Every structure is written in structure tokens, then in C-alpha cells.
Amino acid sequence: MFLTQNDVRTLRQIRSYLQTTTKHPVSVTDLMAQYGMKESKLTKGFKQLYHIAIHEYYLQCSMERAKEMLKSGAQVKEVAITFGYSTSGSFSRAFTKLYGFTPGSIKVQQ
């Protein structure tokens, strides 16, 4: 897929947004509307540029931030709410699937 300089600039803005948002879930439809890109250009262009799907990238970014919150002493329930999970159990399952250990097993850094 050919990406123009404007496409690359927009995809970089989207990547930056995904690194900082706590909105869960992030939908491609919302990103399309917010950044004015067609679905194909958005999804395929992002994967071409960053070698990862949008949803997978967002999940990695948000879970990394969640892990830092947990290390700082935040409770699992608080982190789950921050990242828009309906229950702490659903957050814990997603976290454990990605990292292979439970969020409750993280020790607070001193």
C-alpha cells in the first residue's frame, strides 16, 4: 500500500494517541472519524508502518501503563476502572493473557 507523507503523519498522530489514551476499547470507527482516514488505509497502513495491528498495539501500550500503575501501588480495581474495563476480573484476564502473570502478583516498587 502506498502511504503519502500526510498518511504517515496521520498514522504517527494515531500511534501517539494510542500510547496515551485510557479509553477502552479504542475502535477503528472512532479513529477513522477522528483522523479522517478510510478504514483500509488506517488498518493496513498502520500495520505496514509499525508491523503490528492497531488493537494489538493499543493493548500493549495500555497494559504497559497499567503495569506501571500497579508497580506504583495502585489497586487492580482502580487500574481496571482507569482503563475502562467493566470488572477487575476482565482486566486481570487480559493482563494475564499478555504477560503470563496476574496483576496482583506485581510488587510495589519502593
C-alpha positions as CSV (number, residue, x, y, z in Angstrom):
1,M,0.0,0.0,0.0
2,F,1.3,3.4,-0.9
3,L,1.3,5.9,2.0
4,T,1.7,9.6,1.4
5,Q,3.6,11.9,3.7
6,N,0.3,13.1,5.1
7,D,-0.8,9.4,5.7
8,V,2.4,8.8,7.6
9,R,2.0,12.0,9.6
10,T,-1.6,11.0,10.5
11,L,-0.6,7.4,11.4
12,R,2.1,8.8,13.7
13,Q,-0.6,11.0,15.4
14,I,-2.8,7.9,15.8
15,R,0.1,6.0,17.3
16,S,0.8,8.8,19.8
17,Y,-2.9,8.9,20.7
18,L,-2.9,5.1,21.3
19,Q,0.2,5.5,23.6
20,T,-1.6,7.9,25.9
21,T,-5.4,7.2,25.8
22,T,-7.1,5.3,28.6
23,K,-10.3,4.9,26.5
24,H,-11.3,1.3,26.3
25,P,-11.9,-0.1,23.8
26,V,-10.4,2.0,21.1
27,S,-12.5,1.5,17.9
28,V,-11.3,1.8,14.4
29,T,-14.5,3.6,13.6
30,D,-13.7,6.3,16.1
31,L,-10.2,6.6,14.8
32,M,-11.5,6.9,11.3
33,A,-13.8,9.7,12.3
34,Q,-11.3,11.5,14.5
35,Y,-8.4,11.4,12.0
36,G,-10.3,11.4,8.7
37,M,-8.8,8.2,7.3
38,K,-10.6,5.4,5.5
39,E,-10.6,2.0,7.2
40,S,-8.3,0.2,4.8
41,K,-5.7,3.0,4.8
42,L,-5.9,3.2,8.6
43,T,-5.6,-0.5,9.4
44,K,-3.4,-1.7,6.6
45,G,-1.2,1.5,6.7
46,F,-0.7,1.2,10.5
47,K,0.3,-2.4,10.2
48,Q,2.6,-1.6,7.3
49,L,4.3,1.3,9.1
50,Y,4.6,-0.3,12.6
51,H,4.3,-4.1,11.9
52,I,1.5,-4.5,14.4
53,A,-2.3,-4.3,14.3
54,I,-3.9,-1.2,15.8
55,H,-5.8,-3.1,18.5
56,E,-2.7,-5.2,19.5
57,Y,-0.6,-2.0,19.7
58,Y,-3.1,-0.3,21.9
59,L,-3.4,-3.3,24.2
60,Q,0.4,-3.4,24.6
61,C,0.6,0.3,25.4
62,S,-2.3,0.3,27.8
63,M,-1.1,-2.8,29.6
64,E,2.4,-1.4,30.0
65,R,0.9,1.8,31.6
66,A,-1.3,-0.4,33.8
67,K,1.7,-2.4,34.9
68,E,3.4,0.8,35.9
69,M,0.4,1.9,37.9
70,L,0.4,-1.4,39.7
71,K,4.1,-1.1,40.5
72,S,3.4,2.3,41.9
73,G,0.9,0.9,44.4
74,A,-2.5,1.2,42.6
75,Q,-5.1,-1.4,43.3
76,V,-6.2,-3.8,40.5
77,K,-9.7,-2.5,40.7
78,E,-8.5,1.2,40.3
79,V,-6.4,0.2,37.3
80,A,-9.3,-1.7,35.7
81,I,-11.6,1.3,36.1
82,T,-8.9,3.7,34.7
83,F,-8.6,1.7,31.5
84,G,-12.3,1.2,31.1
85,Y,-12.7,-2.5,32.0
86,S,-16.2,-3.3,33.3
87,T,-14.7,-5.6,36.0
88,S,-11.4,-6.1,37.6
89,G,-11.7,-9.8,36.5
90,S,-11.9,-8.9,32.8
91,F,-8.8,-6.6,33.3
92,S,-7.0,-9.4,35.1
93,R,-7.7,-11.9,32.4
94,A,-6.4,-9.5,29.6
95,F,-3.3,-8.7,31.7
96,T,-2.5,-12.3,32.5
97,K,-3.0,-13.3,28.9
98,L,-0.5,-10.7,27.7
99,Y,2.1,-11.1,30.5
100,G,1.7,-14.6,31.8
101,F,1.3,-13.5,35.4
102,T,-1.6,-11.8,37.3
103,P,-1.7,-8.1,38.1
104,G,-2.0,-8.9,41.7
105,S,1.4,-10.6,41.7
106,I,3.2,-7.3,41.0
107,K,5.1,-5.9,43.9
108,V,5.1,-2.2,44.7
109,Q,8.4,-0.6,43.8
110,Q,10.0,1.4,46.7
